Amino acid sequence: MHAFSSSGSVIKEISQSHGFATRLWEYRLQKQWNALVGEVVAAHTWPARIKFRKLHVAVDNSVWLHQLLYLKATLMENIQAQMEELQLEDIIFRIGELPEAREDAGDAPAEQVAVSPDVEKAAREYAQGVNDDKLRDSLSRVIARALSSEQHSK
């Protein structure tokens, strides 16, 4: 990294070199879900994860799942138009549980994962190259949750 790297380039470099790019995209989708798909659709869906360039969306019931199959192309266009760098190939809808507390503008995590002090320290070290305090703190939280959820799923 150069001494005068932009915070955006630092985040991109860190996320790619440590495999956090997908987790960051998931986080961004979850934070902006209402704006991307509209309040009505968002009330019945949740972007659960991205895997192999496919967005997996949890849907609360079969009626909505069926309706979303007709809206798939429109949803894909809306997401791609607002998140051009996210190169999705498909959206996969599955019936599943939606998180109870979903605030697009808040800082609440999409899922609560216990973060150990060691993971918090490692996340702060990964994000230390970011000069902006608020951005560095946010990035540290995202990295810590990503590391913790990876450990939790093993």
C-alpha positions as CSV (number, residue, x, y, z in Angstrom):
1,M,0.0,0.0,0.0
2,H,1.2,3.5,-0.8
3,A,1.4,6.1,1.9
4,F,-1.4,8.2,0.3
5,S,-3.8,5.4,-0.7
6,S,-7.5,6.3,-0.7
7,S,-9.6,4.6,1.9
8,G,-11.6,3.0,-0.9
9,S,-8.5,1.4,-2.4
10,V,-7.3,0.3,1.0
11,I,-10.6,-1.4,1.7
12,K,-10.6,-3.1,-1.7
13,E,-7.1,-4.3,-1.3
14,I,-7.7,-5.7,2.3
15,S,-11.0,-7.3,1.3
16,Q,-9.5,-9.0,-1.7
17,S,-6.3,-10.2,0.0
18,H,-8.1,-11.6,3.0
19,G,-11.2,-12.9,1.3
20,F,-13.6,-10.5,2.8
21,A,-15.0,-9.1,-0.4
22,T,-18.0,-11.4,-0.5
23,R,-18.8,-10.7,3.2
24,L,-18.6,-6.9,2.6
25,W,-21.0,-7.2,-0.4
26,E,-23.4,-9.3,1.7
27,Y,-23.3,-6.6,4.4
28,R,-23.9,-3.8,1.9
29,L,-26.8,-5.7,0.4
30,Q,-28.3,-6.2,3.8
31,K,-27.9,-2.6,4.8
32,Q,-29.5,-1.3,1.6
33,W,-32.1,-4.1,1.0
34,N,-35.2,-1.9,1.5
35,A,-33.8,0.7,-1.0
36,L,-32.9,-2.0,-3.5
37,V,-36.1,-4.0,-3.6
38,G,-38.7,-1.8,-2.0
39,E,-40.3,-2.0,1.4
40,V,-43.0,-4.5,0.4
41,V,-40.6,-7.0,-1.0
42,A,-38.1,-6.4,1.7
43,A,-40.7,-7.2,4.4
44,H,-40.9,-10.7,3.1
45,T,-37.2,-11.3,2.0
46,W,-33.7,-11.1,3.2
47,P,-30.4,-11.4,1.3
48,A,-28.8,-14.3,3.2
49,R,-25.5,-14.8,1.4
50,I,-23.6,-14.6,-1.8
51,K,-22.0,-17.8,-3.0
52,F,-20.5,-18.4,-6.5
53,R,-21.8,-15.1,-7.8
54,K,-25.3,-16.1,-6.8
55,L,-27.4,-14.1,-4.3
56,H,-29.3,-16.4,-2.0
57,V,-32.4,-14.7,-0.7
58,A,-34.5,-16.1,2.2
59,V,-38.3,-15.7,1.6
60,D,-40.8,-16.0,4.4
61,N,-43.5,-18.1,2.6
62,S,-44.2,-20.0,-0.6
63,V,-46.7,-17.4,-2.0
64,W,-43.9,-14.7,-2.0
65,L,-41.4,-17.2,-3.4
66,H,-43.7,-17.8,-6.4
67,Q,-44.3,-14.1,-6.9
68,L,-40.5,-13.3,-6.7
69,L,-39.8,-15.7,-9.5
70,Y,-41.7,-13.3,-11.8
71,L,-39.9,-10.3,-10.3
72,K,-36.4,-11.9,-10.5
73,A,-35.2,-10.1,-13.6
74,T,-36.4,-6.7,-12.3
75,L,-34.8,-7.3,-8.9
76,M,-31.5,-8.3,-10.6
77,E,-31.6,-5.1,-12.7
78,N,-32.2,-2.9,-9.7
79,I,-29.4,-4.5,-7.7
80,Q,-27.0,-4.4,-10.6
81,A,-27.9,-0.7,-11.4
82,Q,-27.2,0.4,-7.8
83,M,-24.2,-1.9,-7.2
84,E,-22.4,-2.1,-10.5
85,E,-19.2,-3.7,-9.1
86,L,-21.2,-6.6,-7.7
87,Q,-21.3,-9.1,-10.5
88,L,-24.1,-11.4,-9.7
89,E,-25.1,-14.1,-12.2
90,D,-28.4,-15.2,-10.5
91,I,-30.7,-14.8,-7.6
92,I,-31.8,-18.0,-5.8
93,F,-35.0,-17.8,-3.6
94,R,-35.5,-20.2,-0.8
95,I,-38.0,-20.4,2.0
96,G,-36.3,-19.6,5.2
97,E,-36.3,-17.5,8.4
98,L,-35.8,-13.8,8.2
99,P,-33.9,-12.0,10.9
100,E,-36.2,-10.4,13.4
101,A,-34.5,-7.0,13.8
102,R,-33.6,-5.7,10.3
103,E,-32.7,-2.0,10.2
104,D,-31.2,-0.9,6.9
105,A,-29.9,2.4,8.3
106,G,-28.8,1.1,11.7
107,D,-25.5,-0.5,12.7
108,A,-27.1,-3.7,14.0
109,P,-25.5,-6.8,12.5
110,A,-27.6,-9.0,10.2
111,E,-27.0,-11.9,12.5
112,Q,-25.6,-11.9,16.0
113,V,-22.3,-13.8,16.2
114,A,-20.1,-13.7,19.3
115,V,-16.8,-12.0,18.6
116,S,-13.9,-12.9,20.8
117,P,-11.3,-10.3,21.9
118,D,-8.7,-12.0,19.7
119,V,-10.8,-11.7,16.6
120,E,-11.6,-8.0,17.5
121,K,-7.9,-7.3,17.7
122,A,-7.1,-9.1,14.4
123,A,-9.9,-7.1,12.7
124,R,-8.5,-3.8,14.0
125,E,-5.1,-4.8,12.7
126,Y,-6.5,-5.6,9.2
127,A,-8.3,-2.2,9.1
128,Q,-5.4,-0.1,10.6
129,G,-4.4,1.3,7.2
130,V,-7.7,3.2,6.9
131,N,-7.2,6.8,8.0
132,D,-10.9,7.8,8.5
133,D,-11.9,6.8,12.1
134,K,-15.5,6.1,11.4
135,L,-14.7,4.0,8.3
136,R,-12.0,2.1,10.1
137,D,-14.3,1.2,13.0
138,S,-17.1,0.1,10.6
139,L,-14.6,-2.0,8.6
140,S,-13.2,-3.6,11.8
141,R,-16.8,-4.6,12.8
142,V,-17.5,-6.2,9.4
143,I,-14.2,-8.0,9.4
144,A,-14.7,-9.2,13.0
145,R,-18.2,-10.5,12.2
146,A,-16.9,-12.2,9.0
147,L,-14.1,-13.9,10.9
148,S,-16.4,-15.0,13.7
149,S,-19.1,-16.4,11.5
150,E,-16.4,-18.3,9.5
151,Q,-15.1,-19.8,12.8
152,H,-18.7,-20.5,14.0
153,S,-19.6,-22.4,10.8
154,K,-16.6,-24.7,10.9
